[in-house]
Amino acid sequence: MIMYTCAVCYDHCSEACCRVDRNELRVLPNGQWVCEGCFDETPNEIFGLPADYDGDRPRWSDFKAPPEHVPAATN
């Protein structure tokens, strides 16, 4: 069985972060894999926006799921 891991969850709660469905994660522009909950907390700078930006941000559906059968990118 292959497990997919949200990078933020892994850093804060590694024993509870694994998912068997890669579609429960998205790949951010910096290569980091995140779950939907952590996506909502992603800093604006990751999307190339100013830190104090208060407009529309990219949506969860704008990003792709991680590829199958590959390790997460190391940052």
C-alpha positions in Angstrom: 0.0 0.0 0.0 1.3 3.5 -0.9 0.7 6.3 1.6 0.6 9.9 0.6 1.6 12.6 3.2 0.7 16.2 3.7 4.0 18.1 4.4 2.4 20.4 7.0 0.6 17.6 8.8 3.8 15.5 8.8 5.7 18.3 10.5 3.1 18.8 13.2 1.3 15.4 13.6 3.2 12.8 11.6 1.4 9.8 13.0 -2.0 11.0 11.7 -1.0 12.5 8.3 -1.0 9.6 5.8 -3.6 9.1 3.2 -4.1 6.2 0.7 -5.9 8.4 -1.8 -3.5 10.8 -3.5 -6.5 12.9 -4.6 -6.8 14.1 -1.0 -3.6 16.1 -1.5 -2.5 18.9 -3.9 0.9 20.0 -5.0 1.7 23.7 -4.4 3.9 25.8 -6.7 6.9 25.2 -4.4 6.4 21.4 -4.8 5.0 20.8 -1.3 2.2 18.4 -0.9 -0.7 19.6 1.3 -4.2 18.4 2.4 -7.2 20.6 2.0 -7.2 21.8 5.6 -3.6 22.8 5.4 -4.1 24.4 2.0 -6.5 26.9 3.6 -3.7 28.0 5.9 -1.1 28.3 3.1 0.7 31.7 3.2 0.0 34.0 0.3 3.7 34.1 -0.7 3.5 30.5 -1.8 1.1 31.6 -4.5 3.3 34.6 -5.5 1.0 37.0 -3.7 1.9 39.8 -1.2 1.7 38.7 2.4 -1.1 41.2 3.1 -3.1 40.3 0.0 -6.8 40.1 0.8 -8.4 39.2 -2.5 -9.2 35.9 -4.2 -6.6 33.3 -3.9 -6.1 30.2 -6.0 -8.6 27.4 -5.2 -7.9 23.8 -4.1 -9.2 22.6 -7.5 -6.6 24.8 -9.4 -3.8 22.4 -8.3 -3.1 18.8 -9.3 -2.9 15.8 -7.0 0.6 14.4 -6.5 1.8 11.9 -9.1 1.4 8.2 -8.3 4.2 6.0 -7.0 6.8 8.8 -6.4 8.4 10.1 -3.2 7.5 13.7 -2.1 9.9 16.4 -3.2 12.4 17.3 -0.6 12.5 21.1 0.2 
